[in-house]
Amino acid sequence: MLIPPEKDPFPSARHDAEASKPSQDIPQTRSHAYRLSFLDEDFMLREELRPVRLQLELLKPELIQQEQNIRSTVVIFGSARIYDRETGEKKLAEAQAASEANPEDEKLKKQVDIARSVAAKAVYYEQARELSQVVSQHSQEDSHLDLVVITGGGPGIMEAGNLGAHDVSAKSIGLNIVLPHEQAPNSYISPDLCFQFHYFAIRKMHFLMRAVALVAFPGGFGTMDELFEALTLVQTGKIQPLPIILFGEEYWRNIVNFEQLVTEGMISPEDLELFEFVETVEEAWQKIAKAEDL
């Protein structure tokens, strides 16, 4: 049990951080060895300190969510490459113009097909936004509910999830990850619930630690990674069963042959009951509400 700050007989870390500022500029005080360990960035970034950094990355978002009274979440996964309708149509028009300017370039023709496919998926952006609105609105209207939308914090479907909560003036969480290419959190995450991670593993733990439902929209490697980790954890009893809802049955069946996994003996027939397909926001909300006995 933590000692309340007012009863702790020892100086606080903040107090000592201030008191540790050297009063003399001499070789001894300029040495990195003299710095308090928790203020020494070079020390904290050493390879040997990885276990400590893992713990800090687990603990910081946890403490902040406790302070914000976040008790249960609805996770929204999906591609960063699925845009709102206007953006999707704009990118399609750009791809078509580039192809028309270079009619012999087969690569550009292929880009038109891809852009057309992505533009057609704008419906999922709209559905993710609407579902987040529904979840967040119910949470605000019913005092016994505490469902906060949580996303990966980036663009695309993630942005749509945070935007839906923002539409109804509700909190939402974003779990960003440091990537080799430039990345920034979308502007609809609640600023005090916008986190950044170094470790994918810790980030995925935070997705599930308060989750009462998981909703996966079409996506690529990242979405697959998050979805199949959740399925594995439920399958192996490492977490309690929860609704795992896949938007767009045609997409998922084209991408993953779930039945063939059963035929090949790689999963059990009952494992197909770990997830459900939906096509509408109403269907998804009904499954979440039923699981939560709302």
C-alpha positions as CSV (number, residue, x, y, z in Angstrom):
1,M,0.0,0.0,0.0
2,L,1.3,3.4,-0.9
3,I,1.9,5.9,1.9
4,P,-0.1,9.1,1.3
5,P,2.3,11.9,0.3
6,E,1.4,14.0,3.3
7,K,2.4,11.2,5.7
8,D,5.6,10.1,3.9
9,P,8.6,10.9,6.1
10,F,11.0,10.9,3.1
11,P,11.5,13.8,0.7
12,S,9.6,13.4,-2.6
13,A,11.4,12.6,-5.8
14,R,10.2,15.9,-7.1
15,H,11.7,17.7,-4.1
16,D,15.0,15.9,-4.5
17,A,15.1,16.5,-8.2
18,E,15.0,20.3,-7.5
19,A,17.4,20.0,-4.6
20,S,19.9,18.0,-6.7
21,K,20.7,20.9,-9.0
22,P,24.4,21.5,-8.3
23,S,25.3,24.7,-6.4
24,Q,28.9,24.5,-7.7
25,D,30.1,24.0,-11.3
26,I,33.0,21.7,-10.7
27,P,34.2,18.5,-12.5
28,Q,32.4,16.3,-10.0
29,T,29.0,17.9,-10.4
30,R,29.4,17.9,-14.2
31,S,29.9,14.2,-14.3
32,H,27.0,12.0,-15.4
33,A,27.8,9.8,-12.4
34,Y,26.6,12.6,-10.2
35,R,23.2,12.9,-11.7
36,L,20.2,11.4,-9.9
37,S,19.5,8.1,-11.7
38,F,15.9,9.0,-12.6
39,L,17.0,12.3,-14.1
40,D,19.9,10.8,-16.1
41,E,18.5,10.3,-19.6
42,D,21.7,8.5,-20.9
43,F,21.4,6.0,-18.0
44,M,17.6,5.5,-18.5
45,L,18.2,4.7,-22.2
46,R,20.8,2.1,-21.7
47,E,20.1,-1.4,-23.0
48,E,20.3,-2.8,-19.5
49,L,17.4,-0.6,-18.4
50,R,14.9,-2.1,-20.9
51,P,13.0,-4.0,-18.2
52,V,12.6,-0.7,-16.3
53,R,11.4,1.1,-19.5
54,L,8.9,-1.7,-20.1
55,Q,7.5,-1.3,-16.6
56,L,7.3,2.5,-16.9
57,E,5.4,2.2,-20.2
58,L,3.0,-0.2,-18.6
59,L,2.5,1.9,-15.5
60,K,2.2,5.5,-16.9
61,P,-0.9,5.0,-19.0
62,E,-2.4,2.8,-16.3
63,L,-2.1,5.4,-13.6
64,I,-3.4,8.2,-15.9
65,Q,-6.5,6.1,-16.8
66,Q,-7.1,5.3,-13.2
67,E,-6.9,9.1,-12.4
68,Q,-9.4,9.7,-15.3
69,N,-11.8,7.0,-13.9
70,I,-11.6,4.9,-17.1
71,R,-13.0,1.6,-16.1
72,S,-14.1,-0.1,-19.4
73,T,-13.4,0.5,-23.0
74,V,-14.6,-0.4,-26.5
75,V,-11.6,-1.0,-28.8
76,I,-11.9,0.1,-32.4
77,F,-9.2,-1.4,-34.7
78,G,-8.8,-0.8,-38.5
79,S,-6.6,0.5,-41.3
80,A,-4.9,3.8,-41.2
81,R,-5.4,3.8,-45.0
82,I,-9.2,4.0,-45.1
83,Y,-10.2,7.6,-45.5
84,D,-13.3,9.6,-45.2
85,R,-15.3,9.8,-48.5
86,E,-14.0,13.2,-49.6
87,T,-10.4,12.2,-49.1
88,G,-10.8,8.9,-50.7
89,E,-12.4,10.4,-53.8
90,K,-9.7,13.0,-54.0
91,K,-6.9,10.4,-53.9
92,L,-8.7,8.4,-56.5
93,A,-8.9,11.4,-58.8
94,E,-5.2,12.1,-58.3
95,A,-4.4,8.5,-59.2
96,Q,-6.6,8.6,-62.3
97,A,-5.0,11.9,-63.5
98,A,-1.5,10.5,-63.0
99,S,-2.4,7.3,-65.0
100,E,-4.1,9.3,-67.8
101,A,-0.9,11.4,-68.1
102,N,1.2,8.2,-68.5
103,P,-1.1,5.7,-70.2
104,E,1.6,3.2,-70.8
105,D,2.6,2.9,-67.1
106,E,1.2,-0.3,-65.7
107,K,2.2,0.6,-62.2
108,L,0.0,3.7,-62.3
109,K,-2.9,1.7,-63.7
110,K,-2.6,-0.6,-60.7
111,Q,-2.5,2.4,-58.4
112,V,-5.9,3.5,-59.8
113,D,-7.4,0.1,-59.0
114,I,-6.0,0.3,-55.5
115,A,-7.3,3.9,-55.0
116,R,-10.7,2.8,-56.2
117,S,-10.8,0.0,-53.8
118,V,-9.8,2.2,-50.9
119,A,-12.3,4.9,-51.8
120,A,-15.1,2.3,-51.8
121,K,-14.1,1.5,-48.2
122,A,-15.0,5.0,-47.0
123,V,-18.2,3.4,-45.7
124,Y,-16.2,1.8,-42.9
125,Y,-14.8,5.2,-41.9
126,E,-18.4,6.4,-41.6
127,Q,-19.5,3.3,-39.6
128,A,-16.5,3.6,-37.2
129,R,-17.4,7.2,-36.6
130,E,-21.1,6.4,-36.0
131,L,-20.4,3.4,-33.8
132,S,-18.1,5.6,-31.6
133,Q,-20.9,8.2,-31.4
134,V,-23.4,5.5,-30.3
135,V,-21.1,4.0,-27.7
136,S,-20.0,7.4,-26.3
137,Q,-23.5,8.8,-26.3
138,H,-24.9,5.9,-24.4
139,S,-22.1,6.1,-21.9
140,Q,-22.9,9.8,-21.2
141,E,-26.7,9.3,-21.0
142,D,-26.7,6.3,-18.7
143,S,-25.0,6.9,-15.3
144,H,-24.1,3.2,-14.8
145,L,-22.2,3.0,-18.1
146,D,-18.6,3.7,-18.5
147,L,-17.6,2.8,-22.0
148,V,-14.8,4.8,-23.5
149,V,-13.7,4.3,-27.1
150,I,-10.0,3.5,-27.5
151,T,-8.1,3.4,-30.8
152,G,-4.5,3.2,-32.1
153,G,-4.5,7.0,-32.2
154,G,-3.5,7.4,-35.9
155,P,-5.4,8.3,-39.1
156,G,-8.0,6.3,-41.0
157,I,-10.4,4.1,-39.0
158,M,-8.5,5.1,-35.8
159,E,-9.3,8.8,-36.5
160,A,-12.9,7.9,-37.2
161,G,-13.2,6.2,-33.8
162,N,-11.9,9.2,-32.0
163,L,-13.9,11.6,-34.1
164,G,-17.2,9.9,-33.2
165,A,-16.5,10.4,-29.5
166,H,-15.5,14.0,-30.2
167,D,-18.7,14.6,-32.0
168,V,-20.7,14.0,-28.8
169,S,-18.2,15.7,-26.5
170,A,-17.0,12.5,-25.0
171,K,-13.6,11.3,-23.9
172,S,-11.7,8.9,-26.1
173,I,-8.2,7.3,-25.9
174,G,-5.5,7.0,-28.4
175,L,-2.5,4.6,-28.1
176,N,0.1,5.9,-30.6
177,I,3.3,4.0,-31.4
178,V,6.7,5.4,-32.5
179,L,7.3,4.3,-36.1
180,P,10.3,4.8,-38.5
181,H,8.2,7.1,-40.7
182,E,6.6,10.3,-39.5
183,Q,3.5,9.8,-37.4
184,A,1.3,12.1,-35.4
185,P,-1.8,11.4,-33.3
186,N,-5.1,12.4,-34.8
187,S,-6.6,15.6,-33.5
188,Y,-9.7,14.1,-32.0
189,I,-8.2,12.1,-29.1
190,S,-8.7,13.6,-25.7
191,P,-5.4,15.3,-25.1
192,D,-5.0,13.9,-21.5
193,L,-5.7,10.4,-22.9
194,C,-3.3,10.5,-25.8
195,F,-0.4,8.1,-25.2
196,Q,2.8,7.2,-27.1
197,F,4.4,3.9,-26.9
198,H,7.8,2.4,-27.8
199,Y,6.9,-1.2,-27.3
200,F,4.1,-2.8,-29.4
201,A,3.6,-5.5,-26.7
202,I,2.8,-3.0,-24.0
203,R,0.6,-1.1,-26.3
204,K,-1.4,-4.2,-27.1
205,M,-1.8,-5.0,-23.4
206,H,-3.3,-1.6,-22.8
207,F,-5.8,-2.2,-25.7
208,L,-7.2,-5.2,-23.8
209,M,-6.7,-4.4,-20.1
210,R,-10.1,-2.6,-19.9
211,A,-11.8,-3.9,-23.0
212,V,-15.4,-5.1,-22.9
213,A,-15.6,-5.4,-26.7
214,L,-13.3,-5.3,-29.6
215,V,-14.5,-4.1,-33.1
216,A,-12.2,-4.7,-36.1
217,F,-12.8,-2.9,-39.3
218,P,-10.9,-3.9,-42.5
219,G,-7.2,-3.5,-42.1
220,G,-3.7,-4.8,-42.9
221,F,-0.8,-6.3,-40.9
222,G,-1.4,-4.1,-37.8
223,T,-5.1,-4.8,-37.6
224,M,-4.4,-8.5,-38.2
225,D,-1.8,-8.6,-35.4
226,E,-4.1,-6.9,-32.9
227,L,-7.1,-9.0,-33.9
228,F,-5.4,-12.4,-33.8
229,E,-3.6,-11.7,-30.6
230,A,-7.0,-11.0,-29.0
231,L,-8.4,-14.2,-30.5
232,T,-5.5,-16.2,-29.2
233,L,-5.8,-14.8,-25.7
234,V,-9.5,-15.7,-25.6
235,Q,-8.9,-19.1,-27.2
236,T,-6.2,-20.0,-24.6
237,G,-8.1,-18.6,-21.6
238,K,-5.6,-15.8,-20.9
239,I,-8.4,-13.2,-20.9
240,Q,-12.1,-13.5,-20.3
241,P,-14.3,-13.9,-23.4
242,L,-15.6,-10.7,-24.9
243,P,-17.4,-9.8,-28.1
244,I,-14.9,-9.7,-31.0
245,I,-16.8,-8.1,-33.9
246,L,-15.6,-8.0,-37.5
247,F,-17.2,-5.4,-39.8
248,G,-17.6,-6.4,-43.4
249,E,-17.9,-10.2,-43.7
250,E,-17.0,-10.2,-47.4
251,Y,-13.7,-8.5,-46.7
252,W,-12.7,-10.8,-43.9
253,R,-13.7,-14.0,-45.7
254,N,-11.7,-12.9,-48.7
255,I,-8.6,-12.1,-46.6
256,V,-8.8,-15.0,-44.1
257,N,-10.2,-18.5,-44.8
258,F,-11.3,-19.2,-41.3
259,E,-13.1,-22.4,-42.3
260,Q,-10.0,-23.8,-43.9
261,L,-8.2,-23.4,-40.7
262,V,-10.8,-25.8,-39.2
263,T,-10.5,-28.2,-42.2
264,E,-6.7,-28.3,-41.8
265,G,-7.1,-29.1,-38.1
266,M,-5.3,-25.9,-37.1
267,I,-8.2,-24.6,-35.0
268,S,-11.3,-26.2,-33.5
269,P,-14.8,-25.8,-35.0
270,E,-15.9,-24.0,-31.8
271,D,-13.1,-21.4,-32.3
272,L,-15.2,-19.9,-35.1
273,E,-17.6,-18.8,-32.4
274,L,-15.0,-16.5,-30.9
275,F,-15.9,-13.8,-33.3
276,E,-18.9,-12.5,-35.2
277,F,-19.5,-10.6,-38.5
278,V,-21.6,-7.5,-38.7
279,E,-22.5,-5.1,-41.5
280,T,-24.2,-2.3,-39.6
281,V,-23.6,-0.1,-36.6
282,E,-26.9,-1.2,-35.1
283,E,-25.8,-4.9,-35.2
284,A,-22.5,-4.1,-33.6
285,W,-24.0,-2.0,-30.8
286,Q,-26.6,-4.7,-30.1
287,K,-23.9,-7.3,-29.6
288,I,-21.9,-4.9,-27.3
289,A,-25.0,-4.0,-25.3
290,K,-26.1,-7.6,-24.9
291,A,-22.7,-8.6,-23.6
292,E,-22.8,-5.8,-21.1
293,D,-26.4,-6.6,-20.2
294,L,-27.4,-3.0,-21.1
